[in-house]
Amino acid sequence: MPMFYGTEIASRMMLGTAQYPSPAVLAEAFKRSGAGIATVSVRREAGEDQAGQAFWELIKELNVALLPNTAGCHSVREAVTTAHMARELFDTPWIKLEVIGHADTLQPDIFGLAEAARILSEDGFQVFPYCTEDLVLCDKLLNTGCEVLMPWGAPIGTGLGLNNVYGLRSLRAHFPDVPLVVDAGLGVPSQAAQAMEMGFDAVLLNTAVAKAGDPAAMAEAFAKAVDAGAMAHAADPMEPRDMAAPSTPVLGKAFLE
Amino acid sequence: MKLIINGAAKEVAATTLAEALTELGHGGTKVATAVNEDFVPAGLRSTHELRDGDRVEIVAPRQGG
């Protein structure tokens, strides 16, 4: 099972907490997914409504590790301040670091990401960087102190799956001992299975589950796909080949005219 | 004094961040704060003096992906 900064998590599935039709559906989706980590955020709180306090009570009952994010941050300073607020609120050094560089694709600002990761790592944070599959960036992130990498499969919320299989496979090959999580872009369980078959350590999902017609059932479907993919990777899949090779023995076949 | 609380102008009688939080209905609730884009830890709120025009962010746990 995956190990993040010395903590072993009993599931290869990480699940977001946003966009569910109701708190009850969110709770049911977590239960059926078996996810060991929930991503959460910090947002402005009005003294009159205190929506955050109700959400806090809900997530405490999920009994999973919490991974707060810096979603929506577009600058290093904003991300760093948000990370500090999240660390105090959730009482964890873990931070899913997002520094967004492009409004349409929500693509990470890789320069700002590396800088924010350095600042936060030096300040004792355990950074889970939401990154692209760029090898040079990932190398720099590891050098700043990151011990986990979370490359996107596709832009957040698109459900397009693994857009750059070659790049992700390269990442796995170059960093065989670093926990790698495909974060963002997965839409259906087969894509999660594909990531796991490639040797990724975990996947992080939100929209694909929360926006399904039946989020709880989809959560379970993803969990099964993740388990199947991980088991397949451990079982050492065959190498694909271009030419056919008979699976039934040729020897002993009757010669019939 | 006039403060910008979560992006909206508000008049408060408080002089410290801790007093402002109580005045705004956050006493005892789970929130984190920043003033003028810098994080202010909970332990420093009672000694953090506010100035007219300060931009105060008050955040709480929320859903995220």
Chai-1 contact restraints between the chains, C-beta under 6 A:
chainA,res_idxA,chainB,res_idxB,connection_type,confidence,min_distance_angstrom,max_distance_angstrom,comment,restraint_id
A,G16,B,G65,contact,1.0,0.0,6.0,A-B,restraint_1
A,T17,B,Q63,contact,1.0,0.0,6.0,A-B,restraint_2
A,A18,B,Q63,contact,1.0,0.0,6.0,A-B,restraint_3
A,A18,B,G64,contact,1.0,0.0,6.0,A-B,restraint_4
A,A18,B,G65,contact,1.0,0.0,6.0,A-B,restraint_5
A,T39,B,G64,contact,1.0,0.0,6.0,A-B,restraint_6
A,T39,B,G65,contact,1.0,0.0,6.0,A-B,restraint_7
A,V40,B,P61,contact,1.0,0.0,6.0,A-B,restraint_8
A,V40,B,G64,contact,1.0,0.0,6.0,A-B,restraint_9
A,S41,B,R62,contact,1.0,0.0,6.0,A-B,restraint_10
A,S41,B,G64,contact,1.0,0.0,6.0,A-B,restraint_11
A,V42,B,V59,contact,1.0,0.0,6.0,A-B,restraint_12
A,R43,B,V59,contact,1.0,0.0,6.0,A-B,restraint_13
A,R43,B,R62,contact,1.0,0.0,6.0,A-B,restraint_14
A,R44,B,N6,contact,1.0,0.0,6.0,A-B,restraint_15
A,R44,B,V59,contact,1.0,0.0,6.0,A-B,restraint_16
A,E45,B,V31,contact,1.0,0.0,6.0,A-B,restraint_17
A,E45,B,I58,contact,1.0,0.0,6.0,A-B,restraint_18
A,E45,B,V59,contact,1.0,0.0,6.0,A-B,restraint_19
A,E45,B,A60,contact,1.0,0.0,6.0,A-B,restraint_20
A,G47,B,L24,contact,1.0,0.0,6.0,A-B,restraint_21
A,G47,B,G25,contact,1.0,0.0,6.0,A-B,restraint_22
A,G47,B,H26,contact,1.0,0.0,6.0,A-B,restraint_23
A,G52,B,A60,contact,1.0,0.0,6.0,A-B,restraint_24
A,G52,B,P61,contact,1.0,0.0,6.0,A-B,restraint_25
A,G52,B,R62,contact,1.0,0.0,6.0,A-B,restraint_26
A,Q53,B,T29,contact,1.0,0.0,6.0,A-B,restraint_27
A,F55,B,P61,contact,1.0,0.0,6.0,A-B,restraint_28
A,F55,B,R62,contact,1.0,0.0,6.0,A-B,restraint_29
A,W56,B,K30,contact,1.0,0.0,6.0,A-B,restraint_30
A,W56,B,P61,contact,1.0,0.0,6.0,A-B,restraint_31
A,N69,B,G64,contact,1.0,0.0,6.0,A-B,restraint_32
A,A71,B,G64,contact,1.0,0.0,6.0,A-B,restraint_33
A,T81,B,A34,contact,1.0,0.0,6.0,A-B,restraint_34
A,T81,B,E37,contact,1.0,0.0,6.0,A-B,restraint_35
A,T81,B,F39,contact,1.0,0.0,6.0,A-B,restraint_36
A,H84,B,F39,contact,1.0,0.0,6.0,A-B,restraint_37
A,M85,B,A32,contact,1.0,0.0,6.0,A-B,restraint_38
A,M85,B,F39,contact,1.0,0.0,6.0,A-B,restraint_39
A,M85,B,V59,contact,1.0,0.0,6.0,A-B,restraint_40
A,E88,B,A32,contact,1.0,0.0,6.0,A-B,restraint_41
A,L89,B,A32,contact,1.0,0.0,6.0,A-B,restraint_42
A,L89,B,P61,contact,1.0,0.0,6.0,A-B,restraint_43
A,N206,B,G65,contact,1.0,0.0,6.0,A-B,restraint_44
